[in-house]
Amino acid sequence: MPSFPPWAKKTLGTVATVAATILGLLFVTFMIGRVMPIDPVLAVIGERATQAQYNATYLELGLDKPLLVQFGIYVNDVLHGDLGRSIRTGQEVTTDIARVFPATLELATLGTLLGVVLGVPLGVIAAVKRGSWIDQLARFVGLIGYSMPIFWLGLVGLLVFYGILGWVAGPGRLGIFYQGIVEPITGMLLIDSALRGEWTVFKDAFSHIILPASLLGYYSMAYISRMTRSFMLEQLNSEYVTTARVKGLSERKVIWGHAFRNIRIQLVTVIALAYANLLEGSVLTEIIFAWPGIGQYITTSLLANDMNSVLGGTIVIGTIFVGINIFSDLLYRFFDPRAK
Amino acid sequence: MKTNFTAAVVAAIVALGTAAPVMAETPPNMLVIANRIDDIKTFDPAESFEFAGADVSRNVYEKLVNFDPLDLDAGYMPQLAESWEISEDGKTITFTMAEGHVFSSGNPVTAKDAEFSLRRAVLLDKTPSFILTQFGFTADNVEETIKATDDKTLVLTLDKPYALSFVLNCLTATIGGIVDMETAMANEADGDMGSEWLRTNTSGSGPYKVVDWKPNESVLMDLNPNYHGEKPAMERVIVQHIQESATQRLQLERGDIDVARNLSPEDVAGLADVEGVKVVDELRGRLMYWSANQKVEMLTDPKVLDALKYAVDYDGMSGSFLNGQYTVHQAFLPLTFLGALEDKPYSFDMDAAKAAMAESGFPDCGPIKISVRDAQERLDIAQSLQNTWGQLGCDVELIVGTGAQTLDRYRAREHDIYLGAWGPDYPDPNTNAGTFALNPDNADEAGNTGYLAWRNAWDPGAMNDETLAAVVENDTDKRREMYLELQREHQKVSPFGVMFQQIEQNGMGASVENFVAGGATTAVSYWVITK
């Protein structure tokens, strides 16, 4: 047996894990799709079709073959970059996903950024001023973020900021006048319009995204600040902080230089989790704000029994989850040499 | 420093947010509509069979004959065909094409295009193809039965004589859309007659052409510069997919859209006092009904069926949760259809219902399972039935599932009671007569899933022949009478309890005129709209 250097082994191991995870995910989703008591043929041809049309479509979809063979064919297609055709939109699933995914990515990224920028300082301050009004406020904000249904907050947000105040634009990603002006590069409108120097489009896109992103940001802020607070409390109560204080270090140095430094690693995991959650879990927000993203895509596909789209979406989300995990793992190593 | 940075970010966000443009009015030559359009799968008229798809198709493709949106009651009238003649034996229809119609590509519309389009719909054999193949057109015979003898003449040869109105009504359906042969064939791949290309592109001679479609997001239509008719006032039409009624209402109130098409009764009520906005009611073709599977012994008892039909709170439902969106209707032809029956023999009458139940062979009633999909209004109706049928002593259970699940069970004839909706496939009375009152073979193996009578394992008996006779009757008055008679009988004996007909309530800017959603017969028409 040839011997590999440790880094190659490590890489191979990671690749094998990723592949196995995604394959397992596909297998489970595929089987659930096939054993659900719903007829995939009807989803294609609708309720008015004749028996002959039914039979033709049944063969066309390859449903006469054994399940494992169907799965094998599917995996082979996926390996060749073919996710099949969506029966709901009539287009290639890859085309659909290329259209909807950037919308979600843009929304979730901005939401997470807002969550981090607001949530981390809030958590730190709440921990430092434990029991003070700011701590109470942080906890109250977190509580609301946890207990209010997102669709309700979304509708209220729309009503207040769009309907009454008119500060932001309404549902959708872009106003009707700006559609088609910017040729897509990344599919993310803020980035594309900035790259092309179309600042009026940028402003309009921003005006559309800011409300849903703030809503998602609020939810991740609630989570991130709560976690930050508890991590910080743990650190502030430990002996080395007392020692540092006794040594006469400034409070700022103690908090940011010592305590915060030590929770960075945990925070990376928390933020990665929050980000991944927004990427796949913002379905309701997407529906309320008519945001054509992947969450909405997978959900409506599932309801219509459009299994190719569901599987395609699952691969993407699954890959992202694995990707984010690997990424946070790498960051972990970077911040904490012991983990190497 | 970090705190300063945060403050700066917040300030920037607020500044950008407030500085962003907020539209208060759409441009005068542009129509902006909010609608649920996630059912669009394709624009190809040979395949398209969904509501939102039909809306697009009607504005893009012209047909041999078509409806005038401002006078739907007048029935079909000439469009691409200026006249037609029927042979003495009633089996051959000869169309003469009108002059001057041009496709968006610039190609003139000829009889060859009509021949190509109708043949293609038969050959591709997609779901709506039955609308044409019911006249005997098959893949093997289209070369002879659908034929352009020259650029101006198209001859259709039917397998037997049908009522001319029946044939022409069917040609007004989406599948009758005439496609530009040259463009379609230039984009052909693997012998698909342009099917793949026509999924996402349009090539008609109607007032508009689709310039951009993002599934589940928006459809953008511009004027067809070669359109034969008067230039429409709306040069651009944008339909945005907005799922939520409350969101549509907000957009309408703010003036960001001109028309909101999926308003809930609550939001319609909320718009009542809003200035600059109006709500226009329009009767549509969709019926809400329940049906009883004749494989369940108790449900074959005519007295039980009678009792169930009396024990429905028709007015209570239409006056409360269905408020304004459904009207009580009890026959299988929607109002405005030729021969639609207006009689409403059943009203909520618990005494009559109890008496009928007592006379039946099942005086104690038995367990009844209502199969219903998880849509709000249907759940509400099912609960009302559960309540009123419960008063008869029936133990009623709701089996709730997704649309696909309940439909699967229905087609497999595994339900007790199915609570469903049915819309006409084409604007001729035969569409619903042939569904509710015709069942050529009631055997399980027949798999006649297209017939609702079959799905309920019901043999309509003599009504089979009456339905078939009505469709070949050329005297329109006589034909109307035949359908009226058929519905009276059906109302009495069938295991169908038709309850309601849909009213569509569209919210729109006060200045929007001539918005016609299509009534019970067709789809929306944008080209007559002004604002």
Interface residues (C-beta under 8 A of the other chain):
Chain A: P37 I38 D39 L42 A43 I45 G46 E47 R48 A49 T50 Q51 A52 Q53 Y54 A56 S86 I87 R88 T89 G90 Q91 D96 R99 V117 L118 P121 L155 L158 L159 F161 Y162 G163 G166 W167 V168 A169 G170 P171 G172 G175 I176 F177 Q179 G180 T200 K203 D204 F206 S207 I210 S214 I287 I288 F289 A290 P292 Q296 Y297 T300 L303 A304 N305
Chain B: K2 T3 T6 V9 I13 L16 G17 T18 A19 A20 P21 V22 M23 T26 M30 V32 D38 I40 K41 T42 F49 E50 D125 K126 T127 P128 S129 F130 R199 T200 D212 K214 P215 N216 E217 S218 L220 I238 Q240 H241 I242 Q243 E244 A246 T247 L250 Q251 E253 R254 D256 T402 G403 A404 Q405 L407 D408 R411 D425 G447 N448 T449 G450
